[in-house]
Amino acid sequence: MEELVGLREGSSGDPVTLQELWGPCPHIRRAIQGGLEWLKQKLFRLGEDWYFLMTLGVLMALVSYAMNFAIGRVVRGSGIPELKTMLAGVILEDYLDIKNFGAKVVGLSCTLATGSTLFLGKVGPFVHLSVMIAAYLGRVRTTTIGEPENKSKQNEMLVAAAAVGVATVFAAPFSGVLFSIEVMSSHFSVWDYWRGFFAATCGAFMFRLLAVFNSEQETITSLYKTSFRVDVPFDLPEIFFFVALGGICGVLSCAYLFCQRTFLSFIKTNRFSSKLLATSKPVYSALATLLLASITYPPGVGHFLASRLSMKQHLDSLFDNHSWALMTQNSSPPWPEELDPQHLWWEWYHPRFTIFGTLAFFLVMKFWMLILATTIPMPAGYFMPIFILGAAIGRLLGEALAVTFPEGIVAGGVTNPIMPGGYALAGAAAFSGAVTHTISTALLAFELTGQIVHALPVLMAVLAANAIAQSCQPSFYDGTIIVKKLPYLPRILGRNIGSHRVRVEHFMNHSITTLAKDTPLEEVVKVVTSTDVAEYPLVESTESQILVGIVQRAQLVQALQAEPPSRAPGHQQCLQDILARGCPTEPVTLTLFSETTLHQAQNLFKLLNLQSLFVTSRGRAVGCVSWVEMKKAISNLTNPPAPK
């Protein structure tokens, strides 16, 4: 029949099947199929990863904008510590399961709907959502291309997803990539750098483009518009005050990090609160929310906390370049019954408290209220509240300087009024950078406002704050990892701490179970049944102990179960016979020497995302080092044990 088909159509090419002939429009379908194959070859010639990264950015922008749109209609943890742990090589079950995506979105939407009551953001959860989609797209990619799963490829997608999560919240691709570099890992590949920029740019562009399509903006602009003076934004003597602001933010960030970590540990160890969190999370969340809502009630205490403002309006008002203290010296603005979008700063004024009292009261109350809110078990981000706290710190100092120098600071015979909004911008970048141990918050401040006139003073303030915070306290995310007891390899503080004098032989685990090729099968069975390690070091012989490979326990058990009993008289089977019959072994690609220093070992573990390594001396297996031994050795350096 196939030959008759070819004769009937008068075709001299390859014969077609009856199914192809009887289908509708066979020629058109074959042309379309050929065109799709040609398009697939052309598109994937550049590398299929780029298209999935672009899709990731666009999808996250759609979700981010839709979430903002939904919350706007309704109203008128974080995830980063776990991601850091995963990128360090630890597998966390169900963390990237796409089934959790819907629950995360709904929970985060409810959190954002509370507004100033809980005073929480969405940066951390959005990074988690982005990583979920990236992991799912990675699985789609491997299925489409037909290649096996690659761990390094997956990590590349996750790193790019972290940058997309930040970029689509603030429409800031540059700071999004740099923030993910600083927060997520200690070492970063240049290849991931470009991939992250590509995905983050797609996401940020789409996020701001949706605002134009929805007639919210005429064109693509910055998220928080400011009107700082461009010709002379600050006088040279003000550099000193910006650096002092950085020092103040650094000290306050240390206090905040210490109190937050201590209170979170107390909540987890206290018998009543820990039982309540374990059995009745909704009850704990309701009680904490009721307390916060009672305080932020606008006709009550919330009148002094600007609680009617949203988080965006908080920043819009704090970045105002006019001095509120000078404007209220001769007149007292009314407190409107309804929020006035044209005069948001009125929410910060009260005749009895003045601007300084309101700002100081806001900082004191939000300091402990934010610490309490971080213990509520719901999806929430903590970067934006910290950013606003820093802006309030800077605004308070800027208002004080504006009152002290009402005409401005004289520099070169020219007097320019002080802009408190510039100090608010520097304070936001410095405090958030100190809490998260990042420098990229300075760039984030510029991308958010669209102005870079305060580049030098803001960067100096961020550096001063980080110098204090990084020498005294772990970052917010590292502190959360410590409290949650996630697998964590601490960094070695300082260069003169003695890490170069501590060698691996001083803290390695000496009690390792090796399997020699000449070990009888009876001994091998005893070792396998009496231990539960995942892998065994394979040595050449019992006498030499020369490390030659690694054998996995699961594969060894399977080979032993399939091994028939030996019937040859006088022949004793050994492990070498099992290996010769096909039991797979893995080569040892990397080992530590007993003379390797702690500093070198820690760099290897962080650079290669290792969990454990065997230690050799002249080729002989003498021990192993895992995260447990590394953490204990670093802890003994920072806190030496008392002499016996």
Secondary structure, DSSP 8 states (H G I E B T S, - for coil): -HHHHHHHHT--SS---HHHHHSSSHHHHHHHHHHHHHHHHHHGGG-THHHHHHHHHHHHHHHHHHHHHHHHHHH---SHHHHHHHHTT---TTTT-TTHHHHHHHHHHHHHHTTTTTT-BSHHHHHHHHHHHHHHHHHHHHHHHT----HHHHHHHHHHHHHHHHHHHHT-HHHHHHHHHHHH-SS--HHHHHHHHHHHHHHHHHHHHHHHHTTS-SS---SS-----SSSSS-TTHHHHHHHHHHHHHHHHHHHHHHHHHHHHHHHHSHHHHHHHHH-HHHHHHHHHHHHHHHS-TTTGGGGTTTTS-HHHHHHHHT-SS-HHHHTSS------SS--TT-GGGGG--TTTHHHHHHHHHHHHHHHHHHHHTTS-S--B-HHHHHHHHHHHHHHHHHHHHHHSTT-EEETTEEE---HHHHHHHHHHHHHHHHHT-STHHHHHHHHHS--TTHHHHHHHHHHHHHHHHHHS--HHHHHHHHHT---------SSSSTTT-BHHHHSB-----EETT-BHHHHHHHHHH---SEEEEES-TTT-BEEEEEEHHHHHHHHHH-----STT---BHHHHHHTT---B-----EETT-BHHHHHHHHHHHT-SEEEEEETTEEEEEEEHHHHHHHHHHHHS-----
